[in-house]
Amino acid sequence: MPRPDVSAERIPQILQAALRVFARKGFVATRMQDIAAEADLSVGILYHYFENKEALVGALLEEFFLPDLTRLEQLSQGQGSARERLWQYVAADWFAEADLAPLSLELRTLSERYPIIHAQLQDYERRYLEILTEMVAMAMTSGELRPADPQVVALTLLSWYDGMLENLPRAFSPREDATWQRVLRQSFDLLFDGLAHPG
């Protein structure tokens, strides 16, 4: 009988622990010892799986970005208007991403000093933009959206999403999910009303 793959259980455990510690303390302040303690592992075991903090962050990015890209790609090929499908994506993911927004901003700032992390972020953003651009182009072809450069529209949508992650919590604090949901939907609809094909 084959042995169970311990790494299949341990790696997600370590990544979840790392995410919690990074979210509390930030990337710079977090030590490998902090992550080991959070994961209830020895530091030696942690280093067995990840040689340093940068390698751990690289695995963490892969763990969260790939499912995100997969969801967006599935929605891009689904039924219904681009507006409806993109709102499904926003409604499903935005609040979870808002919780991690400070960490995400820190990692983007620090990525210039860590080539591997920088390359992963760039690849994720390139692929994300490609999927969104294709989705926008199809919506223009169908007459849902007004004619424009699809990539420029995709960049506009990304800028709206990232801008809301950064600014909505500042403008409406303390957090009230119902208020945030209302404002998010209103701003989304305003954006799409402007992008919609006239008539």
N, C-alpha and C positions, 0 to 999 in steps of 0.2 A: 504494500500500500504506500503511495507516494506521500512524502511529508508535506504538511501545509506550508505555503510560502509565507514565512513570517513577515518578510518585507512588504507583502501586499497589504498587511494590516498596519504595520508600523509606520510606513511612509505617510499615509494619510493622517495618522495620529500626530506625527511630528509636524506636518504642514499645518494642520489645524491649530496646534499649540503655538507654532511660530506666528501664525496670523493673529492670534489673540494677543501675544506679547508685543508684536510690532504695532498693533493698533493701540495698545496701552502706552508703550514707551517710545515708539518711533524706531526707525531702522538704526540710526546711529547709536542710540543709547542701549539698544538690546545687545546682550552678550549671548554667546552660545550656551553658557551656563544657565541663563534665564530660560531659554527654550527647552533645555534638557529638564529643568525643574518642572516647567509647565507640562511637559509631556510625560513626566514621571519616569524619566530614563536617566541613566548615568551619562556624563559628558562623553565618556569613551564610546558608548553605544551610539550617541548622536554623531560623533565624528566618523564612526564606521559607515554611516549612511551619507553624510554630507561633510566634505572636507573643510568647508568654511561657510561663513554667513552668506557670501555671494552665491555659492552653489545652491544653498537652501532657498534663497530668494528666486533664483532661476527656476527651480522646480516648482515653487509656489506660483510663479507667473504662468507656467505651463499648465498647472492644475486648474487655474481659474480662467485663463484666457481661451483655452481650447473649447471648453463647453460653451462659453459665451459666443465664440465665433460659430460654433455648430448651431446654436439656437438662432442666431441671426440668419445664417445660411438657409436653414429650414424655413424660416418665416419668409425669406426672400423668394422662395420657390412655392409658397403656399397660395391659398385662395384668398380672395377679398382684395380690397383696395390697399395700396401701399400705406395710406394713412392708418387704416385699421390695423394692419400687421405691425407697423412700427409702434403704434400705441400699445399693442400687446407686449412688445419687447420692453418698452419703457416701463409699463405698469408692473411687469414681472421682475425687472432687474434694478430699477432706479433706487429703491429704498435700501436694498442690500449694498449697492455701490455707495450710497450716501454715507453709510456707516463707516466705510473704508476710505472716503475721499481724502482725509488728511494724510493717511499713509500713502495713497496713490500719488498725491502731489509731492510728497517727500521723495518717493522713489523716482519720479520723473526728474526732479531736481538733481538728485544724486547720481542718476544713471550715467551722466557724462563722465563720472570718475570710475565707472565699472563697465568696461566694454561689453561683457557678456550680457549684462542686464540691459544695457543700451540697445544692443542688437536685437534682443528679444522684444523689447518695447516697440522698436521701429518696425519689426516684422509684423507684430500684432496690429499696429496702427495701419500699416500698408494693406494688410489683408482685410481688415475691417472696412477701410475706405473703399476697397475694390468691390466688396459685396454690396455696400450701401450705394455706390455709384451705379452698379448694374441694376439694382432695384429701382433707383430713381429714373434711370434711362427707360426701363420698361414702363414705368408709370407715365412718362412723357409720351412714349409711343402709343399707349392706350388712350391718351387724351386726359388722364386724370390730373397731370401737372402741366403747367405752362412750359413752353419751350425755353430752354436755357442750357448752359453747360452742365451736364449731369454731375461732374466732379465738383464743380463749385457749389451746387445745391447740396451734395453729400457733405462737403466741408461745412456748409452752413448748419446742417442738421447736427453734425458732430459738435460744432461750436456751441450750439444751443444746449445740447445734452451736458457737455462738460461745464458750461457756464452755469447751468442750473444746479449742478452738483456743488459748485463752489459758492454760489451767491444766494440760493434759496435759503439754506440754513442760517445765513447771516441776516437776511432780511426778515425772516419769520422765526424768531427765537423767543422763548424756548420751543422745542420741537413739539408740533401737534400734527400727527400724521394726516388727519382729515384736512387741515388747512394746507399742508404741503401738497396733498393729492389734488385739491381743488386748484391751487395756483399752477401746479405742474400741468394739469389738463388744459387750463385756460391758455397758458402760454404756448402749449403744443398746438392747440386749435388756431390761435392767432397766427402762428408760423405757417401752418398748412393752409389757412385761408389765403395768405399772401402767395403761396406757391401754387394754389389751385388754378387750373385752366379756366379763364373767364368764360361765362356763358353756360 
